[in-house]
Amino acid sequence: MRPDGRAADQLRPFTLERNVSKFAEGSCLIKIGDTHMLVTATVEDRVPPFLKGKGQGWLTAEYSMLPRSGRQRNQRDLMKPNGRSMEIQRLIGRAMRTAINLEGLGERTITLDCDALLADGGTRCAAITAAYVATYDAVQWMLNHRMLKHNVLGEPIAAVSVGISRGTEVLDLNYDEDSTAHTDMNVVMTESGKFIEIQGTAEKEAFPIDTLGRLLKLAHKGTGELIAAQKAVLHI
């Protein structure tokens, strides 16, 4: 039995809510346990300098945690993100760029702002899962405004954490589990079961290849449930 009473292969209770930001082209609030992430998608008719004149678009992400989203107050990233935030926002951007046809986007940029309102483990995974929903609505907004000729978004993607906590292979670690885990891993997958990114670390002792296989199967189960919820809220 886990500290919060879940089974080893059970996600925390979660919800996805669309269109929570009045002015953004797309937005999604995900609540998964006591981790709450707000993701907004902004569409702009410009691209970074390195893409000007190349006829393709760009997708990028920014990530931050509100000062009291966690157990202690963290400093605001007023000038530039700290190392952890930069690593996470690059992950989110990489993951979401695999889900979109940048050539079909034209010379436009989608910026995903991912803000942790409450953080209890798994914020980067929650951000990616919500980012797909926000991006989907931003693409639909562009289609409705005849900025695109066709849908440029591919199959749904989602992310979840897995690990070894108290000697047990578990899905979707909360903070208490994550902070003491022997192994911690973040997995980003597509609806068809393909891997986009795997971030895994043996925190205390190395683990064998068969353990890795079981953890990835757990992640596949978790992302499948999250993607089913994405499709339900998007009515696709």
C-alpha positions as CSV (number, residue, x, y, z in Angstrom):
1,M,0.0,0.0,0.0
2,R,1.3,3.4,-1.0
3,P,1.3,6.4,1.4
4,D,-1.9,7.8,-0.2
5,G,-3.6,4.4,-0.4
6,R,-3.2,3.9,-4.2
7,A,-2.4,0.7,-5.9
8,A,1.1,0.4,-7.5
9,D,-0.3,0.9,-11.0
10,Q,-2.8,3.6,-10.2
11,L,-2.7,7.3,-11.2
12,R,-3.6,10.0,-8.8
13,P,-7.1,11.3,-9.3
14,F,-7.0,13.8,-12.2
15,T,-9.0,16.2,-14.2
16,L,-8.4,18.2,-17.4
17,E,-10.2,21.5,-18.0
18,R,-10.1,23.4,-21.3
19,N,-10.4,27.1,-22.1
20,V,-9.7,28.3,-18.6
21,S,-7.8,31.4,-19.8
22,K,-10.2,33.8,-21.5
23,F,-7.7,35.5,-23.9
24,A,-5.3,32.6,-24.8
25,E,-5.8,30.8,-28.1
26,G,-5.7,27.5,-26.1
27,S,-5.4,26.6,-22.5
28,C,-5.8,23.7,-20.1
29,L,-5.7,23.3,-16.4
30,I,-4.7,19.8,-15.2
31,K,-5.1,18.7,-11.6
32,I,-3.5,15.4,-10.8
33,G,-3.5,14.8,-7.1
34,D,-2.1,17.9,-5.5
35,T,-0.2,18.9,-8.6
36,H,-2.0,21.6,-10.5
37,M,-0.6,23.0,-13.8
38,L,-2.0,25.7,-16.0
39,V,-0.8,25.7,-19.6
40,T,-1.7,28.4,-22.1
41,A,-0.9,28.4,-25.8
42,T,-0.2,31.7,-27.6
43,V,-0.1,32.1,-31.4
44,E,2.1,34.7,-32.9
45,D,2.8,35.6,-36.6
46,R,6.5,35.5,-36.2
47,V,9.3,32.9,-35.9
48,P,12.8,33.1,-34.2
49,P,15.5,34.7,-36.4
50,F,17.0,31.3,-37.3
51,L,13.7,30.3,-39.0
52,K,12.9,33.6,-40.9
53,G,12.3,33.0,-44.6
54,K,12.3,29.2,-44.3
55,G,8.5,28.8,-44.5
56,Q,8.1,26.8,-41.3
57,G,6.9,27.5,-37.8
58,W,8.1,26.9,-34.3
59,L,6.8,25.7,-31.0
60,T,8.5,26.6,-27.7
61,A,7.7,26.4,-24.0
62,E,8.3,28.2,-20.8
63,Y,8.0,26.7,-17.3
64,S,7.8,28.2,-13.9
65,M,6.5,27.5,-10.4
66,L,4.6,30.0,-8.4
67,P,6.5,31.1,-5.2
68,R,4.3,29.0,-2.9
69,S,3.3,26.2,-5.2
70,G,5.6,23.9,-3.2
71,R,6.4,23.3,0.4
72,Q,8.8,26.3,0.6
73,R,8.7,29.6,-1.2
74,N,10.8,29.6,-4.3
75,Q,12.2,32.8,-6.0
76,R,10.4,34.1,-9.1
77,D,12.3,33.7,-12.3
78,L,12.3,37.4,-13.0
79,M,15.3,37.7,-15.3
80,K,15.8,34.1,-16.6
81,P,14.7,30.7,-15.5
82,N,16.9,28.6,-13.2
83,G,18.7,25.5,-14.4
84,R,15.8,23.2,-13.4
85,S,13.2,25.3,-15.1
86,M,15.3,25.5,-18.3
87,E,15.7,21.8,-18.4
88,I,12.0,21.2,-17.9
89,Q,10.8,23.7,-20.5
90,R,13.2,22.3,-23.1
91,L,11.7,18.9,-22.4
92,I,8.2,20.2,-22.9
93,G,9.2,22.0,-26.1
94,R,11.0,18.9,-27.5
95,A,8.0,16.7,-26.7
96,M,5.4,18.9,-28.2
97,R,7.4,19.6,-31.4
98,T,7.2,15.9,-32.2
99,A,3.4,16.2,-32.1
100,I,3.1,19.0,-34.7
101,N,3.9,19.5,-38.3
102,L,6.1,22.7,-38.1
103,E,6.2,23.0,-41.9
104,G,2.4,23.1,-42.1
105,L,2.3,25.8,-39.4
106,G,3.8,28.5,-41.7
107,E,6.0,31.2,-40.2
108,R,4.1,31.3,-36.9
109,T,5.1,30.4,-33.3
110,I,3.1,28.7,-30.6
111,T,4.4,29.5,-27.2
112,L,3.3,27.3,-24.3
113,D,3.4,28.9,-20.8
114,C,3.4,26.2,-18.2
115,D,2.9,27.4,-14.6
116,A,2.7,25.2,-11.5
117,L,0.0,26.5,-9.3
118,L,0.5,23.6,-6.8
119,A,3.4,21.2,-7.0
120,D,3.4,17.7,-5.4
121,G,5.5,15.8,-7.9
122,G,5.3,15.2,-11.6
123,T,4.9,18.8,-12.7
124,R,6.8,18.3,-16.0
125,C,4.7,15.3,-16.9
126,A,1.5,17.2,-16.0
127,A,2.6,20.1,-18.1
128,I,3.2,18.0,-21.2
129,T,-0.2,16.2,-20.8
130,A,-2.0,19.6,-20.5
131,A,0.1,21.1,-23.3
132,Y,-1.3,18.8,-25.9
133,V,-4.8,19.9,-25.0
134,A,-3.9,23.6,-25.1
135,T,-2.0,23.2,-28.4
136,Y,-5.0,21.3,-29.9
137,D,-7.3,24.2,-29.2
138,A,-4.7,26.7,-30.5
139,V,-4.5,24.8,-33.7
140,Q,-8.3,24.7,-33.9
141,W,-8.4,28.5,-33.4
142,M,-6.0,28.9,-36.3
143,L,-8.1,26.7,-38.5
144,N,-11.3,28.6,-37.6
145,H,-9.5,31.9,-38.5
146,R,-8.3,30.3,-41.8
147,M,-4.7,30.7,-40.8
148,L,-4.1,27.0,-41.7
149,K,-5.3,24.9,-44.6
150,H,-5.3,21.6,-42.6
151,N,-4.8,20.3,-39.1
152,V,-1.1,20.2,-38.3
153,L,-1.3,18.3,-35.0
154,G,-0.5,14.6,-34.9
155,E,-1.6,11.9,-32.5
156,P,-2.0,12.7,-28.8
157,I,0.9,12.6,-26.5
158,A,1.1,12.4,-22.7
159,A,3.7,12.0,-19.9
160,V,3.9,10.2,-16.6
161,S,6.4,9.3,-13.9
162,V,7.3,5.8,-12.8
163,G,9.8,4.6,-10.2
164,I,10.8,2.3,-7.4
165,S,9.5,3.5,-4.1
166,R,9.9,1.5,-0.9
167,G,10.9,-1.5,-3.0
168,T,7.8,-1.4,-5.2
169,E,7.5,-0.4,-8.9
170,V,4.9,2.4,-8.9
171,L,3.1,4.7,-11.4
172,D,2.8,8.5,-11.0
173,L,4.9,9.3,-8.0
174,N,3.8,12.2,-5.7
175,Y,6.4,14.3,-3.9
176,D,6.8,12.0,-0.8
177,E,7.5,9.1,-3.1
178,D,9.7,11.0,-5.5
179,S,11.9,12.5,-2.8
180,T,12.8,9.0,-1.5
181,A,12.6,6.9,-4.6
182,H,15.4,4.5,-5.5
183,T,14.6,5.0,-9.2
184,D,12.8,7.9,-10.8
185,M,11.8,8.1,-14.4
186,N,9.7,10.4,-16.6
187,V,8.3,8.9,-19.8
188,V,6.6,10.7,-22.7
189,M,4.6,8.6,-25.1
190,T,2.3,8.8,-28.1
191,E,-1.2,7.3,-28.3
192,S,0.1,4.5,-30.5
193,G,2.6,3.5,-27.7
194,K,5.8,5.0,-29.2
195,F,8.4,6.6,-26.9
196,I,9.2,10.3,-27.3
197,E,11.5,10.7,-24.4
198,I,12.6,8.7,-21.4
199,Q,14.4,10.4,-18.4
200,G,15.5,7.8,-15.9
201,T,17.9,7.8,-12.9
202,A,18.9,5.2,-10.4
203,E,18.9,7.4,-7.3
204,K,20.3,4.9,-4.9
205,E,21.2,1.7,-6.6
206,A,21.4,0.5,-10.2
207,F,18.5,-1.5,-11.6
208,P,18.4,-4.4,-14.1
209,I,17.0,-4.4,-17.6
210,D,13.9,-6.4,-16.7
211,T,13.0,-3.7,-14.1
212,L,13.3,-1.1,-16.9
213,G,10.9,-3.1,-19.0
214,R,8.3,-3.3,-16.3
215,L,8.6,0.4,-15.5
216,L,8.0,1.3,-19.2
217,K,4.9,-1.0,-19.3
218,L,3.6,0.9,-16.2
219,A,4.3,4.2,-18.0
220,H,2.4,2.9,-21.1
221,K,-0.6,2.1,-19.0
222,G,-0.5,5.5,-17.3
223,T,-0.1,7.5,-20.5
224,G,-2.9,5.5,-22.1
225,E,-5.3,6.6,-19.4
226,L,-4.2,10.2,-19.7
227,I,-4.6,10.2,-23.4
228,A,-8.1,8.7,-23.1
229,A,-9.0,11.7,-20.8
230,Q,-7.4,14.1,-23.3
231,K,-9.6,12.7,-26.1
232,A,-12.7,12.8,-24.0
233,V,-12.3,16.5,-23.0
234,L,-11.4,17.4,-26.6
235,H,-14.3,15.3,-28.0
236,I,-12.1,13.5,-30.5
